[in-house]
Amino acid sequence: MRSKGFKSYIGFVRSILHEKIGTGTPVEKEYIPAEVYGVFGGGFYGEYKNVIDYITISTPSNATDFGDLTVGRTTLAATSNGTNDRGVFGGGNEDAVLNTIDYITISTPSNATDFGDLIDEINNLAATSNGTNDRGVFGGGNISGEINIIQYITISTVGNANDFGDLTVPRDFLGATSNGTNDRGVFGGGHGAEIFNTIDYITISTLGDATDFGDLTTARQMLTATSNGTNDRGVFGGGYKSEHYNTIDYITISTPSNATDFGDLTVGKSRLAATSNGTDDRGVFGGGYDGTNYLNTIDYITISTPSNATDFGDLTVERNSLAATSNA
């Protein structure tokens, strides 16, 4: 693992068009983060947490302190522009509902910085992005009642969020993920006029209203979601209806259809957060609430292989209603 505060990169060489290998002509180099970090921010346990933890997703272990959000809060949402390395945390609640968006450089542990504002004070929302294509979207949530609003930001450019369109139904406590640069975002589950099994989808680069995708295997709220990026599998884990679910469902993000059973989390829990290392295929689920205890547990799965989750390690502090993202 890299030392805290040190940004390390590995390069890979790509031929420029018409270049003749071996002529000594300079080649173009691209750089990607040397490791994929997952970050977990905010949450609640006895107080509103400003904690950001990080893990190296490929290596099961306990989380390490990353830094602090600009303000401690719960029921927030997070996403990133993938290997371009910026993570954003939006909305949430600290006694009063917030419109705050913070940002971090995911490969560089440090405190978060102010990014701008959501279009209103919103909590219980969900977020995803089209990766290095640089658009982040925040969907649903609560503004004195459940909303269907989707809003967007350009992740690399600090500023306020703008209106994108609407979900098919107003709801909060939902989960969201995407297939990265393949440009489809999905929003699943949530609470509104009822507890929903609804999955909606959008094309992230194209402003407009969401379209029906299919249904989760069971209606629930307070769930979370992640994916293996352009490999096109999304997973929704945990949640609550009449019980705290250990359910993991999966979908093929590019193909509207109903979700299929994937396996189980290590325990039933709600108000958890998830992220992944993208095409490297590992998803992680952190924190949450099992009906009795606030949790520091992190579980992991191989997203392309339906099976039960395995213990990964622990967050630095127990909490629920947190948010997660990564630089994959």
N, C-alpha and C positions, 0 to 999 in steps of 0.2 A: 504494500500500500504506500502511496506517496505521502511524504511528510506534509503536515498541515500547512496550508498557505503556499505550497509550491505547485506551480502549474507545469505539468510535463506533457510533452507531445511525442508521438511517433509519426514518422512520415511514410507515405507510400508514393512510389513514382508512377506517374501515368504518362504515356507517350502523347506528345502534341501531334495534331493532324499533320501528315506528310513527313514527320520526323524520320530520319534514317538512323536506326539503332547502331551504335558503334562509331559514329562519325565525330563524337565529341560535342555534338550540338546540345546545349543545355536542355534539360527536361523540366516540365512543369511538376511541382510538388504540391500535393494536398496534405493537410494535416488533420488528424483526428485525435480526440483525447486518448491518452494512453490507457486509461481505464474508464469503465462506465460507472459513475457514481449514481446511486439513488439517494434522494434527499427527502426527509419527512419533516414537515414544518407545522408549528402551531399545535392546537388541541387543548383539552381541558382535563385536569385532575386536581381538584381542590382550588385551582386558580386558572386563569387564562394563560396559556403557555406561549412564550415567544421562541421557544427552543426550535432550532433546526439541527437534525442529526444527519449523518451520512453513512452509507455503506458502500463497499465495492460489491456490486450485485453478483459477480461471478464467484465470490468467495464467502461461504457461510461464516459469519462471525457476528459479534456484537457491534452495534452502531457506535460512532464516534461523534463528539460535538463538532458542529460545523460553524455555528454562530447564532445570531438572533434575528428574528423578524423585526420590522420597525415598531410593531405593536403586538403584544400577546393577544391571541384570539383563537376562537374555535369555529367550527362549521365553515371553513374557508375551502378554496379549491386551488389546484396548482396544475401547471403544464410547462412545456419548454419548447425551444426550437432545436431539439435533438443535439446532434454533434456540434452545432453552432454554440452550444454551451450556456445559454441563458435560461434560467428558470424563473417563473413568475408565480406569485401567490396572490389570489384576489378574493376580496370580500371577507365575510366572517362576522363574528360577534364578540365584543368585549363589553358586556352589559348593554351597550348600544350597538346596533348593526352598523357595519362599516362599508365604505366604498373603496377602501384602500387597495392598491396593487403595489406589491414590493417586487424587486428583482434581485437575483444573485447570479454570479458566475459559478456554475455548478462544480467545475474542477478546482475552484479556489476557495477553500473554507474562509468565511468572513461574514460580517453582518450584512443583512439585506439593506437595500437602498430604495427610496421612493421611486415608483415608476409613473404613477398617474392615478386616475380614478375610474372605477366602473361608472356606468350611467346613473346609478342610484345606489343607496345603501342596501346591500343584499347579503343574506347568509343562506346556508343549506343549498348551495349551488354546485355545479360540476364543470370541469374544464377539460379540454383536449386541444390538439394542434395538428397541423400538417408538417410537423418536423422542421427540417431545414428550409422548407418553403415559407416559414416565418410567420404564419398566422395562428394566433391563439384564439380560441372561442370559449366563452363562458355561457352555460345554458341553465335555465330554470332558476330555482331558488325562491326566496320569500322576501317580499316587501309588504309587510302588514297583510299577508296572504300569499298563496302560491302564485307564481308567475310562469309565463311561457316564453319570456324574453330570451333571445340569444344575442350576445354582443361579441365584438371582436377587437383585437389589438394586433399591431405589428410588433412581434416580440423583441426585435432588435432595436426598436425605436421607442423611446419613452414617450408617453402621452396618454390621453384619456381613451377609454373604450368607446366604440360606436355601435349603433344598432345593426344587427345582421339579419334578423328575421324572427320567426316564432317556432317553438316546439309544437307538436300536434296537440298537446294538452298541457295546461298549467300544472306544475308540480315542483316540489322541493325534495331534498334528501335522495337525489338520483345519482347515478354513476355515468362516467363518460370515458371513451377512448377513441382511437383512430387507427387507420393503417398507414400512418405517417405520410410520406410524400405521395402515396397513392390517393390521398386527398379526401377520403371519406371519414367523417366523424359520426359516432353513434352515441346516443343517450339512452340509458336503460333504467327501468324501475322508477320509484319515487312515490311521493305522497301528495294528494290533492283532494279532489272530490271522492277519491277512494285510494287504496294502496294499489299501485299499478304494476302490471307485467309488461307494459309498453316498451318497445324499442323504436326510436326514431333515428333517421339518418339525414345528414347534410353533406353537400360537397363544400369543403371548407374554404376553397378559393373563390366560391361563387355565392354572393349574398342571396338569401332567399329563405323561405320557410322550410321546416323539416318535413320529411315524408315518412309514412309508416314503414317499418322494417320487418317487424314480426313481434314475437312475444318471448319473454323469459320463461323458464320452466316453472317458476312460481312467482307470484306477485310479492314484491317486498320493497321496502324503503331502507335508507341508511346503509346501502351497499356500496361497493367500489368496483372499479374496472381498470384493466390494462390490456396490452396486446403485444404481439411480437412484430410490430411495425409492418413493413412492406410484405412480410410473410403472411399477413392477412388474417390471423386469428385473434379475435377479441375474447376476453374472459371477464365475467362478472362474478364477484365473490362476496359471500356474507350477506348481511341484511337482517331486517326484522319485519315481521307481521304479527303473528300471535306468539312467536318464539324467535330466538336469536339463531339464525340459520348458519350452518356450515357449508351450504350449497355453493358450488362453483359451476357455472354454465359456460358454454362457449358458442361462438358464432363465427362464420366466415364473413368478414366485414364487407367484402365486395359483393356478397350475394344475399339479398334480403330473404329472410326465412326465420323460423322460430329457433330459439336456442336449444341446445342439447346438453344433457348432463355431462360434466367433466370429471367430477370427483368431489372430495370434501376438504375443507380447511381442517386444521388440527383441532379446533373447537368451534362451536357456533358462536358468532360474534357479529355485532353491527358497529356502525360509526368507525370503521377502519379505513385505511388508505392503501393504494396499490400503485406500483410502477414496474418497469421492466428494463432489461438491457436490449430491447428491440430485437433485431434479427438474431442475436445470440441466444434468444429463446427462453430466458429465465424471467419469470414473474415473481414479485415479492409482495406480500400483504403485511402491513404493520399496524400495531396498536389496535384499539377498539374497546368494546365493552361486551362482556358475556352474560350480562344480566345480574351479576354479582360483583365482578371485579373490573377495574380499569386495567388494560393490558399493555405490557411492553413487548409482547411476543411478535416476532417476524416469522412468517411461513414462506416457503417458496415452492414453485412448481416449474416444470418444463412445459411451456405453453403449447407446444405442438403435440404433446403426449398426454391424453386424458389419464388422470390418476389422482390419488390423494396428495395433499400438500405435506411437506416435511418441515421440521423446525430448522430455521436459519440462524437465529440468535435473538438478541434483545435490543430494543431501543434504549436510549440513555435514561428515559423516564417513562413511566406508565402514563398513558393518556388516550382519550378517544376524540372523535371529531377533528382529526388532523387531516393534512393533505400531503400528497407525494408526487414527485416527478423525477426524471433522470436526464442525463445528457446522451441518451441513445436516440 
